[in-house]
């Protein structure tokens, strides 16, 4: 919990008020009013200012094509990293509008897979260096660091290993024959990371941005719910998916569920096993 002296050091001018708000389980979050303007502030204790570099760069990239909070300032105060964003008042909106906005984001393409910034999470290092080859990027820059971490934590066994290797082999065989286009992806597109502004504008928050297969992004929307059929219908009208989309989701769902197994423990084991049992 920060204090008045901490907030007074922010580069926002005299502080009118501040209060804690909900902002996820990774950062401390605050609403702050300074000189009549309202801000959203994330704080990560005991981290360098660079801790928020990946999120900041992702917001800047996404904001070119879809509404996001916009980075105003970041730095470090008393050993704590912070990121200042504009405050967005929440309202209600249409899932179809969200689908069209995500389709527009995914139609921003790059000639390589990856991103401009990598990120050290509490669990592992996410290496986003640009790569010409999606198979190499996804297997070696996404799956294998996860695989090493979950083994180190003792949340792995021979059955999982066998089915994991089968999954990786099938993934490689498919995408060697069907290379995807590198699309701008949010990277953590679950229901907690979208909102509608007070005027109904669909808005994405907390990105883990990358240029990758758009189906990787859409896989996250299918795991925990919160996206209606209107979302997928509108998305598909604007940027149609290739046939067999549902059959390709599991190897991307695996990444997100295995990350939950790493972060939150064995309760996610059965979900991971349900994916692996398909291979």
Secondary structure, DSSP 4 states (H G I P E B T S, - for coil): ---HHHHHTSTTSSEEEEEE----SSSEEEEEEETTEEEEEEEETT--GGGGHHHHHHHHHHTTTSEE--EEEEEEETTEEEEEEE---B----HHHHHHHHHHHHT-EESSBB-S--EE-SS-EE----BS-HHHIIIIIIIHHHHHHHHHTT---HHHHHHHHHHHHHHHHHHHHSPPPEEEE-S--SGGGEEEBTT--EEE-S---EEE-HHHHHHHHTTS----HHHHHHHHHHSPPPTTHHHHSHHHHHHHHHHHHHHH-GGGHHHHHHHHTT-
